[in-house]
């Protein structure tokens, strides 16, 4: 599907080529090429790297000028046929020069960087170097354009090398185990560890000793065009010295020249060959080139075996793309190679396809693909950048939260404030003298718990708990208030029977995790439902009274509702029982909220200035008056528009477990619609609201999870044909969305602890925050990122975060216990 103009640069020997490749598609894809060959003088091959790359840049400029395209910035693919270490497609560190090159200051450096620098220094043209590949890869891609079975590239020319498509699961140097990647073998160095010592001859050793890189590329020195003629020359010199040829004569030319073929070549070397000499010389050439072809075939057979085993197939059908002067110009080499391959791997049907236009076209193909991928990558990052927050943005969120807290606490601005800062009438944390049996009810989501809490004081101070979890069917959460509370009472009756306490009358603490207005501890007027609840006839009513009415209707038992508390307050109290410094409660689960101990003098809605009171912030509604508008993205707006309460709980919708999966789903939909993911194919399931559960984020971001498991989650979402790259991208989207959530939560918490520090006039504050909620507990990175943000934005507060191990139910019982203790003291 690629179209456009691409440049290719092919450097791998004493000549190099510059190509313009035009890929057009009018129904049928066509490729037109124009190219020019430039020489590299020997003094430049062995001079400095700067000279070499300046020379290449000059030739490029000449080519562009000739075609009149110097003013265009075209993408370029660079075929660089020397051993390189790559960590990405547009970076290639030269390991070592081969094939007679020795330019200084290049080994160990990125050749793309050196070429870019040379072009920049000229300043008369600009190009976009997108990909650097090896000539074997270029050959495989060139041939693969015409034959889709081509998965091996082979070069036998001045040097020799091969590449092939290997399974990702076998590539331990690269992350990911899905799909395949082309491996540049650099097989010219085969034998450098001594593996070929038993078949190397004295002539091979002599060639190596006299080469520019002794001990290196030993396999290449037995096979490639650069060395074959030299091998023949050394054999002829030895035979002549032993009196077996040319009547024992050698000439200075035979001792120095490297070319061979029968009579006229020998005469050209100043020799006077007999017919026997000519036959013998021809036989030496034949032996040397046959050995080269057979060695090449043996190594290729190993590659074919590997591919066949990878595919676990009985018969492999594949194509090898081949290039190089030896393969193309030697009269017998190709035939001998092909025949020996068939002998060594009879279970492989191998087609050898000659690359007619070198590796330049392949480089342009790789560039075309890479260029498309780079554009897509840039577009994806541009979209994800809208979900990334910098430090200044987070500081601004903190500042606005501080403002909203003040507005919520003040009498004259409370009604208009987004963050309601509701008084809870909880005045103190446990002091350890509480005792007795208490019931607790914990309602804050689709599951709720009934608990029996036994509090013991004195030396054996302890809290013993029994609980049972019940579900609330969706039709009841959306039905009437009476149905909801009758269902709750039915569950309490079941629990009392289960505990063998039928008919008992106990003090009850009711954790009710929805925004409530309280004028005293045992009353909570529901302001509005959140978290998807919609039971009618409850908003504006006292939930303690609704519960008592339902208990009277059942006529099975009687309970004393002592306290109505929010889950954040419950969490703070249950952690406060273990750590007296705990004065903040935080929930990050289905929803999110926080509470903390505020000075009574600041709580203007309640009379009295002495001591402190716990304030339920209801911070999920932060942003409902536009405070977060500048960091809100199109995805947040989509999630908000489709939610039960559009325009409400905006902060919560950017942080909590109920919504993160939905944000991710909307990003994935956008990416897919733009062709940036899943090859542009949408699955019907991904269009379903709520299908991408937040638990998937926790699973996908787990460091232990292989990409294979990410794919199985995607397959569960109907994305059957997702690739390894899709999995990597989905993982990135999840991490961007959850990082933002953790940072926003950390910024809010920073505002809270800093306010407490300033309330108390302290330079440094040491405080504990009790935390509960599935997102905080189960997500692999949420707590760490939140902690880092908090430390960064509130540097004067030393905050200890402790997880509430038993939810907010125990807290409700402890608040009830404290209330009973205070009530008894008053009596």
Secondary structure, DSSP 8 states (H G I E B T S, - for coil): ---EEEEEEEESSSEEEEEEEEEEESSSEEEEEEEEEEE--HHHHTSBHHHHHHHHHHHHHHHHHHHT-TTS--EEEEEE-S-EEEEETTEEEE----TT---BT-TTSBHHHHHHHHHHHH-S---EEEEEE-HHHHHHHHHHHH-TTEEEEEEESSSEEEEEEEEGGG-TTSS--SSEEEEE--GGGTTTTSTTTTT--HHHHHHHHTSTTTTS-TTHHHHSHHHHHHHHHHHHHHHHHTTSSGGG---HHHHH-----SHHHHHHTT----HHHHHHHHHHHHHHHHHHHHHHHHHHHHHHHHHHHHHT-SSEEEEEEEE-HHHHHSTTHHHHHHHHHHHH-TTEEEEEEE-TTTTHHHHHHHHHHHHHHHHHHHHHHHHHHTT---HHHHHHHHHHHHHHHHHHHSHHHHTT-SS--EE--------S---EEEEEEEESSSEEEEEEEEEE-GGG-EEEEEEEEEE--HHHHTSBHHHHHHHHHHHHHHHHHHTT-TT---EEEEEE-S-EE-SSTT--EE----TT---BT-TTSBHHHHHHHHHHHHTS---EEEEEE-HHHHHHHHHHHH-TTEEEEEEESSSEEEEEEEEGGG-TTSS--SSEEEEE--GGGTTTTSTTGGG--HHHHHHHHTSSSTTS-HHHHHHSHHHHHHHHHHHHHHHHHTTSSGGG---TGGGSTT-S-HHHHHHHT-TT--HHHHHHHHHHTT-TT--HHHHHHHHHHHHHHHHHHHHHHHHHHHHHHHHHHHHTT-SSEEEEEEEE-HHHHHSTTHHHHHHHHHHHH-TTEEEEEEE-TTTTHHHHHHHHHHHHHHHHHH-
